[in-house]
């Protein structure tokens, strides 16, 4: 009995073992005309596997590139299109440099910091007060998402002051949403996403 663990590794697994075997057989055909008929048949089969991609402008080119890659570049000269370069597939890709920013409180995230910066630049008034209350409610919800402990409004107000470098002092008259309501609305949203 043949097990997949004893067989050659699939180069492009999305085409499956049978297409891989056909490509391997094509590399062993020495007669150029016979090999051309054989590879054209493989291309037709590969195209039938993904009929919804037929409308793409370079669909045939992509199929030929895949065939050349599966043949380990042995059928590169048979392709009617320029073949992919082997050096592209040699070695590991370079690491992508990510912008690493340090946050004091990762559970609040960068968007909260950006919103607080925006609120700092606003003129004092009702609009700024409303925005600060919305940010505070959102911060409370985020905190409850990451921590099972209940959080007080004063704690959130303190974090707003800290994250805004003391430039925003939240009016104590602002009443945030009840923690239990925020937690239950989170649970409802999670159940809704699972459905």
C-alpha positions in Angstrom: 0.0 0.0 0.0 1.2 3.5 -0.9 1.2 6.1 1.9 1.6 9.9 1.3 4.4 10.0 3.8 6.5 7.7 1.5 5.7 9.6 -1.7 7.4 12.7 -3.1 6.4 16.0 -1.5 3.7 17.9 -3.5 5.2 21.0 -4.9 1.9 22.8 -5.4 -0.6 20.9 -3.2 -3.6 22.7 -4.5 -3.4 20.6 -7.7 -3.1 17.3 -5.9 -1.1 14.1 -6.3 -2.6 13.1 -9.7 -1.6 16.3 -11.5 1.9 16.1 -9.9 2.3 12.6 -11.3 1.2 13.7 -14.7 3.7 16.5 -14.6 6.4 14.0 -13.6 5.4 11.8 -16.5 5.6 14.7 -18.9 9.2 15.4 -17.8 10.2 11.8 -18.9 8.7 12.2 -22.5 11.6 12.8 -24.8 9.7 13.5 -28.1 9.0 17.3 -28.1 5.7 17.1 -30.1 4.3 14.3 -27.9 5.4 16.1 -24.8 3.7 19.3 -26.1 0.4 17.4 -26.6 0.7 15.8 -23.1 1.5 19.2 -21.3 -1.4 20.9 -23.2 -3.7 18.2 -21.8 -2.4 18.8 -18.3 -3.0 22.6 -18.7 -6.6 21.8 -19.7 -7.0 19.6 -16.6 -5.5 22.3 -14.4 -7.8 24.9 -15.9 -10.9 22.7 -15.2 -9.9 22.6 -11.5 -10.3 26.3 -11.2 -13.0 27.3 -13.8 -13.9 30.6 -12.0 -10.4 31.9 -12.8 -10.7 31.5 -16.5 -11.8 35.1 -17.0 -8.5 36.4 -15.7 -6.3 38.0 -18.4 -3.2 35.9 -17.6 -4.9 32.6 -16.6 -3.0 30.5 -19.1 0.2 32.1 -18.2 -0.4 31.4 -14.5 -1.2 27.7 -15.3 2.0 27.3 -17.3 4.0 28.9 -14.5 2.5 26.4 -12.1 3.3 23.5 -14.5 6.9 24.7 -14.8 7.3 25.0 -11.1 5.8 21.5 -10.5 8.2 20.1 -13.1 11.0 21.6 -11.1 11.7 23.8 -14.1 12.4 20.9 -16.4 9.5 21.9 -18.7 10.5 25.6 -18.8 11.5 25.5 -22.5 8.1 24.1 -23.5 6.2 27.0 -22.0 4.8 29.5 -24.5 5.3 32.2 -21.9 8.4 33.5 -20.1 9.1 31.1 -17.3 9.4 32.1 -13.6 13.0 32.5 -12.3 14.3 29.6 -10.2 16.2 32.0 -7.9 12.8 33.3 -6.7 12.1 30.0 -5.1 15.5 29.3 -3.7 16.1 30.0 0.0 13.9 31.6 2.6 12.2 34.9 1.9 13.5 38.1 3.7 11.8 39.0 6.9 9.3 41.8 6.7 10.3 44.7 8.9 7.4 45.7 11.1 7.0 49.0 12.8 7.2 48.2 16.5 5.7 50.8 18.7 5.6 50.5 22.4 2.3 51.1 24.1 1.8 51.6 27.7 -1.4 49.7 27.6 -1.6 47.2 24.7 -5.2 46.2 25.6 -6.3 49.7 24.6 -4.4 49.7 21.3 -3.1 52.4 19.0 -6.5 53.6 17.9 -7.4 54.8 21.4 -4.1 56.7 21.6 -4.8 58.3 18.2 -8.4 59.2 19.2 -7.1 60.8 22.4 -4.5 62.8 20.4 -7.4 64.0 18.2 -9.5 64.9 21.3 -6.5 66.9 22.8 -6.4 69.1 19.7 -10.1 69.8 19.8 -11.5 73.0 21.3 -13.1 72.7 24.7 -16.9 72.3 24.4 -19.7 69.9 24.2 -18.3 68.0 21.2 -15.0 67.3 23.0 -16.9 66.2 26.1 -19.0 63.8 24.0 -16.0 62.4 22.2 -14.1 61.9 25.5 -17.1 60.0 26.9 -17.3 57.8 23.8 -13.6 57.1 24.1 -13.9 56.3 27.8 -16.8 53.9 27.2 -14.8 52.2 24.5 -11.8 51.9 26.7 -13.9 50.4 29.4 -15.3 47.8 27.0 -11.7 47.0 25.8 -10.5 46.6 29.3 -13.3 44.2 30.2 -12.6 42.2 27.0 -9.1 41.6 28.1 -9.6 41.4 31.8 -12.3 39.5 33.7 -12.0 42.0 36.6 -14.6 44.8 36.9 -13.2 48.2 36.3 -14.2 51.5 37.8 -15.0 54.7 35.9 -12.3 56.5 37.9 -9.7 54.0 36.7 -10.6 54.7 33.1 -10.5 58.4 33.7 -7.1 58.1 35.2 -5.9 56.1 32.1 -7.3 58.8 29.8 -5.4 61.4 31.7 -2.2 59.3 31.6 -2.5 58.5 27.9 -3.1 62.1 27.0 -0.1 63.2 29.0 -2.4 65.1 31.4 -4.0 67.2 28.7 -7.5 65.7 29.1 -9.2 65.7 32.4 -12.5 63.8 32.3 -15.4 65.5 33.9 -16.5 63.4 36.9 -20.2 64.0 35.9 -19.7 61.7 32.9 -21.3 58.3 33.7 -20.0 55.4 31.7 -22.0 52.3 30.7 -22.4 49.7 33.4 -19.7 47.0 33.3 -22.2 44.2 33.4 -24.0 45.5 30.3 -20.7 45.9 28.4 -19.7 42.3 29.3 -23.1 40.9 28.3 -23.1 42.8 25.0 -19.6 41.4 24.3 -21.0 37.9 24.9 -23.9 38.5 22.6 -21.6 39.7 19.8 -19.4 36.6 20.2 -22.4 34.3 20.0 -23.7 36.2 17.0 -20.3 35.8 15.2 -20.2 32.0 15.9 -23.6 31.5 14.1 
